[in-house]
Amino acid sequence: MNESLIHLHFAGGYLPSDSEGWRTLVPALLVAICLVGFVGNLCVVGILLHGAWKGKPSMIHSLILNVSLADLSLLLFSAPIRATAYTKGAWDLGWFVCKSSDWFVHTCMAAKSLTILVVAKVCFMYARDPAKPVSIHDCTVWSVLGSIWALASLLPLPEWFFSTTRHHAGVEMCLMDVPVVAEEFVSMFGKLYPLLVFCLPLLLASFYFWRAYGQCKRQGTKTQNLRNQRRSKQLTVMLLRMAMTSAVLWLPEWIGWLWMWHLKAGSPAPPQGFIALSQVLMFSTSSANPLIFLVMSEEFKAGVKGVWKWMIIKRHLTASESLETPAGNSVVLPDNVPSPGSPTSIPEKEETGLPSSGEEKTDKAEISTLPDVKQFWHERDTVPCVQDNDPTPWEHEDQERADCDK
């Protein structure tokens, strides 16, 4: 990067680079993350909405749905803008995108952090008594989700205020333009914001997850409802891994944040590769979370299998309907069905007393029977046989022999 641009505080994901490798690698990684994360989060959202439609949604499922929606928002709106900004040498996405890009990214990240804190609290409440479900009204769920997003949108507002487009060295750039009177406020904001949206929520969430996991271990030998206890433990471990994965992948982004917001004249700037890869890792959390849900949760596995079976059955039904539907007004008959005028047609079978819904072997044998043989058996069945109905056939054997001699 040009030496005159090192100490500028860029915004909106804009990072001018002279290296063609970075300008190609970072967008390619972001595109791959978007594809994987979009499919995974779409599966999670579909399974959760299907479960909510079938029954009353739980608080934990609503919070997991909130995390997935935040991930989808990042992948659909923020990651493509970052990928486009990296490929450009100048900012040409407009003033509004410059002001709102960082604010929207950190709003979604803050919403995810606060949601992880709330879901850890609910998980601890569930782990205390797995046999007793946590009954929460729908109004409470909507109030909690609304409060999370309201607080998450208010915390990064200074980024909206101070981000703007500026001409520097003859090039349009997206920068943080902080006036002199607001330097102290911005310096305090740069220290408090990571503490409020990253450190404190994840520390409190770890505390609740630790207590919930300890509760599961203590009750493992005492409770008689082992199924609910096992579900509680699996849920706690899954949510704990989600929180740990988010913390690890977000850490480089917050290190770069503190470095850039407290960069002083004469001090070294963060390496360009570190800033680029930290943003890639930040977006990769949106792809890692659905994979954790789909791999570790039995409910999500069952949901994926159910959706897959439903798609296969629907495909077979559609194919069978297309085969059974006649073309025009003509009736299509299979090749192995005889014509109505043949001696082995269906009306003849009904006259001879043969079953019309027999097994496959009987049908094949009936079709291959010769007309003469069928007529013989038809006459034999229609002519009553006295001998067959005689209860004492041995008394008439002599008379039958005499008749035969005549």
RADA-V290525 format. One line per field, one symbol per residue. ss: DSSP state (H for helix, E for strand, C for the rest). phi: phi as a letter, one per 20 degrees, with the letter a starting at -180 (. if undefined). Layout:
ss: ???
phi: ???
//
This chain:
ss: CCHHHCCCCECCCCCCCCCHHHHHHHHHHHHHHHHHHHHHHHHHHHHHHHHHHHCCCCHHHHHHHHHHHHHHHHHHHHHHHHHHHHHCCCCCCCHHHHHHHHHHHHHHHHHHHHHHHHHHHHHHHHHHCCCCCCCCCHHHHHHHHHHHHHHHHHHCHHHHHHEEEEEECCEEEEEECCCHHHHHHHHHHHHHHHHHHHHHHHHHHHHHHHHHHHHHHHHCCCCCCHHHHHHHHHHHHHHHHHHHHHHHHHHHHHHHHHHHHCCCCCCCCCCHHHHHHHHHHHHHHHHHHHHHHHHHCHHHHHHHHHHHHHHHHHHHHHHHHHHHCCCCCCCCCCCCCCCCCCCCCHHHHHHCCCCCCCCHHHHHHHHCCCHHHHHHHHHHHHCCCHHHHCCCHHHHHHHHHHHHHC
phi: .fffdfeeefcmmebfbeeffffdffffffffffffffffffffffffffffffbffefffffffffffffffffedeffffffffeeececeofffffeffffffffffffffffffffffffffffbffdfeecffffffffffffffffeefeggfffdeaebeclmcfcdceddfffdffffffffeeffffdcffgfffffffffffffffffefddfeeffffffffffffffffffffffffegfffffgffffcfdfnefefffffffffffffffffefffffffeeefffffffffffffffffffffffffffffemdededffeefffeffdffgfffffnffedefffffffffeffffffffffffffefdfffeffcfffdffffffffff
//
